Amino acid sequence: MSRIYISLLLTALLTLFLLGWGIDKWVEQHRESQQPQDYPHLSQLFADLTSKVDQGNEPASLVERMNQIMPLPLALESSSNLALPADLMDELRHPGGLLLESSQGPYLLASLPSHPDYLLRMTLPPMERMDLDRDLALTIALYGGLAMMMGIWLLPLTRRLSLLTRMAHRFGQGDLQARVPRSRFSYIQDLESSFNQMAQRIEQLIAENRLLASSLSHDLRTPMACFRFGLDAALDSQDCQEKDRYLQRLEGDLERMENMVSAFLDFASLERQAARIQPKALNLTQLLCRATEDNRPLVVKRGLTLEHQTPQEDFWIMGDAMWLGRAISNIVANATRYARSQILLRLIASRDILEIHIEDDGPGIDEEKLKDVFKPFVSLELNRQRGTYGLGLAIAERVASWHGGSISADRSPLRGARFIIRLPRQ
C-alpha cells in the first residue's frame, strides 16, 4: 500500500508546485496592466511638482497651495515613518518617484533632497482591477486544478477497484476462473495478487473436495459390496470353519476401507496443517542426510541401494523440517515401488534456488502422464492392491508450494523417474 501513499503525496506536491508557479507567472504578467493608464504622464507631472516643492522654502504651504489647483491630492509625509529596502530607497530619488500601493489605492512617493525629513506623496486614481473577483478566480483555479489532478490520479485506482469488485462478484456467482489481470500501473497490486491467490486456493480446495468425494464414493463401493456379500454368506453358512473364513475376509475388507478413509481424511486436512507451519532456518544439507538414514531400512527391505550426493557446504532455507522430510520420504517410498536396484538423492545449489533430485532406475514415467502424477488419487486404480491411494506425490507437491517452491518430474539419467524439488535459497 506504500505505492498509493507515495504516488498520492508526489501528485499533490507536484500539482501545488505547478499551480503556484503558474499563478505567480500570471500575476507577474498582469501586474503592469494593472497600473494607471496615464501613469507615464502622471509620473512626469509628479517629477515637476517634486522639483517645485524641493525648491520652495515652505514645502507645507506650497503643497497646500498646489492642492487647491491639483485634481490629485498631494501630501507631505515624514521619512522616518517609511521602511523600505535599500534598492527601493534609491528609487525614491528618481525624478518620477516610486509607485506603491496600499489598501486605499496606488500612490507616488518621492524624496525631497532639500528637505530630507519629508517625502512628497501624490494619491493616484484607483487602478482598473477587480481585487475580489481576481482573488476568487485564483482560489478557484488553485482548488479546481488540484481537484482535477486528484481526479486524474484517482481514475486508474477506481477502475482497478471496479475491476476487482466485478471479479469478486463473478467468483461469488460460481465462476471459479475469475481473476484480476495484472497491470504494472495499478496502485493495488498487492491487493489484486492476494485476491488471485485466494481465488486460486479456493478453486483448488473445491476441486480437491469434489475429487475426494467422487473418489471416495467410487472406491468404497467395491469393498462395501464385498463386505455385504461376505456378510450375507457368513450369515447363511452353517459350517463354523467356513463362517470363520468369511469373517476373516470381512476383517480384511474392513481394514481396507479404514485405511482408505483415513488416507482421504488426512489429505483433506492438509490445508489446516498448512496454517500451523512455522518456517525456521533449516539446514537442507543435514535434512537430506537425515532423510537418507531414515529411509534406508525401507530401501534395504526391498533389496535396493540408496545413495546421496550432497556438497560439503551447508545450504539453508526457511522451512519446516517435519513436512519437508515427509515430502522427501513420500517420493523415496514411491521410488522403492518401481526401482530395480538403485535410488539416488542429490542436492544441487544455484544462486537463488536449491534443487533436491530423487532418481531411480525403474521403468520411468510416460511423458503424457508427467503432469498428472502429482494429482491426488490418480494412481488409485493401479495401486489398489498395494495399499496406496495416489496421495504421496500430491502431498509432496503441496508441501513444496507451502515453502514457496515447486516440484516436477522427468526422465532420470538412470533411465527411471526423476523428481526435482525446487526451494528458494535463504
N, C-alpha and C positions, 0 to 999 in steps of 0.2 A: 504493500500500500504506500510505501515511501515514494513511489513513482508519481502517485497522484499529488502528494503534498509538494514535491519538488516542482512538478510542472505547473501546478496552480500558483505557487509562490513566484516562479520565474515569469509566468504570464502576467500576473498582477503588477510586479515591479516594472517589467518592460513596458506594459501599457501606460502606467502612470508616468514613466520617464518620457515616453514618446509624446503623450498628450501634453505634459508640462512643457516640453521643448517646443512643440508646435504652437501652443497658446502664447508662449513668450515671444516667439518669432512673429506671430500675428499682431500682438500688441506693439512690438517694436516697429513693425512696418506701418502701423496706423497711427503711431504717435505723432508723426509730423503732420498728418492730415487733420489732426485734432487742434492744431494751433489756429489762432485767429486768421481769417482770410487776408486781412490787411496788416498782418504782423510786420512785414518789411517797412511799410510806411509809418506805422506806429513806432517802430524801433528808431527810425531816423528822427521822428519828431521828439521822441524821448531823449535822444542824444543832444538835440538842440536845447531842450529845456534844461537838461543837466548842466550844460555849459553855462547857461544864463544864471542858474541858481548858484553855481560854483563861483561865478564872478561877483555876485552880489554880497554886500556886507551883512545884510539881514536876510538869511535864507528863509526864515519863518514867514516874514512879512511878504517876501517875494512869492513864495509858494501860495500864500493866501490870496494875493492879487491874481495870480495865474488861475486859480480855481474859479475866479469869477468869470473868466472868459473861456476856460477849457471845458470841453464836454466830458473829459475823463478826469476823475479826481486824482489830485496829487497830494502826497503827504510826506512828512519827514519822520524817519524812524531812527532810534538810537542804534548805532552799530554794535554796541555791547550786547544787545539782545539777540543778535544773529549768530548762529553757529553753523558754519559751512565748511566743507573740506577745502584744502588749500587750492586745488585747481579751480573750484567754483569761486573762491575769493578773488582769484586773478581775473575772472570774467566780469566781476563787478566793476572793474576799472576800464572795461571796454566802452567805447562810445555808446553803443546801443544797449548797454546794461545786460542783465541776466534775467531770462524768462523763468519764473517759478509759478507754482500753483498751490493753492490752499483750498480749504473746504469752501471758501467763499467764491473761489474762481481764480483765474490766472492774473498775474501782475508782473510788472517790470521793476527791477531793483538795480540801482547803480550807486556807486560810492562818489563822494564829493572830496576831491583831493585837498581843497582849501578848507574844508570843514570835516576832518576825519571822524568826528563824533557822530556825524549824521549820514543817513542813507536816504536817497530820494526814491520814493515809491509811486508808481502810477498803476492804478487798477484798470484792467482791460475788460472789454466786453466778454460775456460768458462764451465759452467755446461751444461750437455746434457738436455736441456729443450727447449720448444717452447713457449716463452712468449706470442707472438701474437696469436698463434693458441689456447693456453690454455685459454687466456682471452676471445677470441671469442667463444670458446666452452662453457665456463662458462656462458657467456652472453646469448648464445643461449639456454643453459639449463634453465637459470632463466626465460627468457621470454617464452620459449616453455612450461615449467611446469606451469607457470601462465596462459598461453593461454589454456592449456589442462584442468586445473581446472575450468576456466571460461566456457569452453565448456561443461564440465560435469554439472556445475551449471545451464547453460542456457538450457540444454536438456529438463528437465521437464517443464520449462517455455514455450519453443517453442512448446512443444507437447500440453500443455493446451491451448495456444493461437490458435494453428492449430485446435484443437477440438472445441474451441469457434467459430472460423471462419466457420467451417463446419456446426455447429448447426445454426448459424445465416443465412447461405446460405439456409439450409433446411427450416428454418422458413420463410424466404423471398419467397421461392418457393411454400409456401402454407401448409407445414407440421406444423400445429399449435401445435403438440405434441412434437416438438423438444425441448429438454432440455439438459443442460450440467450436466453430472453426478457429484456428489460431490466427492471430494478427500481431505483427510487430508493433503497430501503433496503438494497441489497446492499453488503457491505463489499468485495467483489472486482469492482467494476465494470470496472476496467482489465483484469483477467484475462478476464472474460467478453467484453469488447469485443475483446480480442486473439484470443480463440478464434473469435468470429464473423467477424472479418476474415480469419483464417487459413482458416476453412472456406469463406468466400466466394472467396478466391483459389484454393483447391484445386478447388472446384467449377467455377470459370471456366476454370482450366487444363485440367481433364479435358474440359469441354465443347468447348474450342477444339481440343484434341488429337483428339477424336472428329470434329469438323467438318473439321479438317485432313486426317485420314486418309481420311474419306469423300470430301471434295472432290478430294483428290489422286488417289485411286483412280478416281474417276468421270471426272475431266477429263483424265487421262492416257490413257484408253482410246482416245479419238478420234485424237490424234496418233500413238499407238503403232500403231493399226490402219492409219492412212495410211502410216506408216513401213513396216510389214510389207508392205502392198500395193505400195508403190513399190519396195521391195527385191526382192520377187518379180518385179515387172515388169522391173526393171533386169537381173536375172539371166537372165530369159527372152529379153530383147531381143538381137537380133543387130546392130542398127544402132547405131553408135557415137554419132551425134548424139542419137538417142532415148535411149540409155543415159545420156548427159550430162544430158539434161533430167530424167530420173528422179533422178539423183544430186543435182542442184540442188534438186529438190523435197524429197528426203530431208534435205538440209542445212537447209532451212527448217523442216521438221518437228522436226528435232533441236534447232534453236535455240529453237523454241517450247517444247519440253519442258524444256530447260535453264533458260530464263527462268522458266517456271512453277515448277519445283522450287526454284530459287534464291529466288523470291519467297516461297514457302511456308516454306522453311527460315529465311529472315530473320524472318518473323513468329513462327515457333516459338521463336526465340531472344530475343524481346523481354524476357521475364521475367529472363533472365540479364543483359540490358543494364540493366534497372531497378536491379539491385543495385549497379551501378557508378556510378550517378548521384551526384554530389556537389553539392547545391544551393549556389549562391552568390548574393550580392546582385546582381541583374540589373536594368539599366535597360530597362524594357519599351518605352519610347518610342523609344529608339535601336534596339532589336531590330526593331521594326516598320519603321522607316525602312530598316534594312539588308535586311530580308526583301523589301521593295518593290523595292529596287535589284537584289537577287539574282534575283528572278523576272521582272524587266522584259524580258530577252531572250526568254524563252519566250512572254510575252504579246505582244510585238511580232511574233514569228514567226507567231503565229496571227492577226495583224491586229486585235488588241484594244487597249484602253487600260486602264492600271492607275493608279488614284489612291489616295492615302492621306490620311486626315484624322486628325491626331494633335495633341493640345494642345502648347503651348509648354513646359509644365511637365514635368519628369521624374517618372515614376512607377516605383516599384521593387517587385520581387517577389523571392522566393527560388526560384531555378530553374536549369535547365541550358540555356544558350544554344543549344547544338547541337541538342538534342532539341526544344525549343520552336520553333526555326527550321525544323526538319524538319516538324513538325506544321503550321505555317503554310504551308509550301511545298506540302505534300500537298493542303491544302484549295484553295490557289490553282491548283495543277495540275488539280484536279478541276473548278474553276470554268472554266478555259480550254477544257475539252472541251464545255461547254454554253453559255457566254456568247455573246451575239450581237455585242456591241460593247464592253461595259464591265465592269470589275471594280473594286470599291471596298473599301478597307481602312480601318477606323475603330477608334479607341481611346476607350472611354467609361469614365470613372472615377466610382466612388461611394465611400462612406465606407470600406467594407471590401473591396470587390470591384472588380477591373479586368476589363473586357469587351473582347475583340477581335472585331469584326464583319467578316466577309468575305462580300461580297454580289456577285451577278452579275445580269445582265438576261436570263438564259436562260429556258427553259420552267418552271423550278422543280421541286419535288418534291411528289408527291401526298401528302396528309395521312396516308393509311393506310400509307405507306412511310417516314414521317419517323423512326420508331423503329428501322427496320431498316437504315438507310443506314450505321450505324456497326458493323454486324455484319460480320465478315470473310467474304469470298467471295460476298457477296450480289449483286454486280454482275458476277460472273464470266461468266454466260451472255450478258449484254448487251454486254460489252466484250471478249469473247474476241479478236475480230479487231483490236482496238485495242492489244492487248498489256498490258492492265491486268487485275488479278485481284481487285479489290474490297478491297484492303488499305490504301489510303492513308488513308481516313477511320477505319478501325479502329485504325491506328497513332496517328492524331491523338487519338482518344478515349482510348487507353491513356496517351499522354504527358500529357494533361490530368489524368487520375486520379493519375499519379505525382506531380504537383505540387499535389495537394490540391484540384483544380478539377474542372470538368465541361465538357461540350460539348453543344450542342443545335442543331437545325436547324428553320427555319420559313420563312415566305414573306417575301421582301425587298420593301421599298418600290420597288425597281427591277423588281418583278414576277418576279424569278428566285428563286434559293435564297439563304438567308442562314444562315451558320454562326456561332455565338456560342461563343467560348471564355471561360469564367469562371475567373479565378485569384484567390486570396486576396492582398490588398494587404499589402505589407510596411510 
